[in-house]
Amino acid sequence: MVCVRVDWDAQAVTTRRLQLLRSDTRTAPTAATVLLIDETGDRKAGTKTAHVGRQEMANLGKIATGVVSVSSLWADERL
């Protein structure tokens, strides 16, 4: 397995992502709603779990063997 580290500007990616989300009426926040996006990395050992590999684990602050998942939730004032 090969681990490839790519240098990119995280702030530029975040800025562009937010611009895209805010420009689309389906994902733009309103006075009553907001789109929440959560990314988390889980350290895993072995080869039995799908998508395990050496990758950036933001919650660990380093590259480690594990799996990263991203979830989203549309929240309103009831949540």
ABEGO torsion letter per residue (X at the ends): XBBBBBBBBAAAAAAAAAAAAAABAAABBBAABBBBBBBBBBBBBEAABBGBBBBBBAAAGBBBBEBBBBBBBBBBAAX
